Amino acid sequence: MSGLKEAFAGRTVNSGNAEVGPTRLVEYFRPHGKAKLMREQAVSIVRDAIIAGRLRPGMRLVERELCEALEVSRTVVREVLRDLEAERLIDVLPHRGPIVAMLTPKQVREIYALRTEIEVLFLRSFVRTASDADIEVLRGILAELSAAGARHDKTALIGIITRFLHHMAAVADNQVGAEIYDQLLARINMLRILSMNTPGQIEDSITSITRIVEEVAARNADAAEKALRDYTTHAGESAIIELNKEGRTEPAKAKSARSASTGV
């Protein structure tokens, strides 16, 4: 029980400190000022704990303990677990219940391959349609990213990178692309946090993103795409290195449960 409270860093739905900035691209397309529903707050809290690694892969998520830690009803907790299962952040195993999902190197390669193609789509559309003012906004976000990188503030880095991607998607006017990307975003952010454990990875990422912005500012779509592909390839390799350090593999039961629920 105390482990969950520590994982949620004192945040509960009813404490008034659960509100955080949007962590999904499509949230930026929605009207501002609308209060988050209790369920959305609870999902954000648990999602953040999984992405940050405070809830470790393979850890059981007991409904009763989640109710007490979040200070919400069992109905809300069950809705939260359904949402997180849809995002593939948890697996629900027969006779054991929900556990934090465990990604395999194969899944990481697949995620990064899809991530790269969607980000390239955002990037090339941005280069084609962005105004000088749009590019200046991108430079401003890069400056924030560099400052967070200097502090090694992983939580801030995740939020700023999400804003960076949203800005490109919004200028490209690609809401559908953002919706598709969001199906991967939670797992991408979990892998971002993991890859940041590799020495020098944060600095390398800032250097790569700086190069991307420079090529975008020069309106050189081909060079910007190459820089982005180099960046995501290196980031994916770092994530797999960290997975291998942990000796992480997907349990056979999780594979079986996923196949049964999806039919594939």
Secondary structure, 3 states (H helix, E strand, C coil): CHHHHHHCCCCCCCCCCCCCCCCCHHHHHCCCCCCCCHHHHHHHHHHHHHHCCCCCCCCECCHHHHHHHHCCCHHHHHHHHHHHHHCCCEEEECCCEEEECCCCHHHHHHHHHHHHHHHHHHHHHHHHHCCHHHHHHHHHHHHHHHHHHHHCCHHHHHHHHHHHHHHHHHHCCCHHHHHHHHHHHHHHHHHHHHHCCCCCHHHHHHHHHHHHHHHHHCCCHHHHHHHHHHHHHHHHHHHHHHHHHHCCCCCHHHHHHHHHHHCC
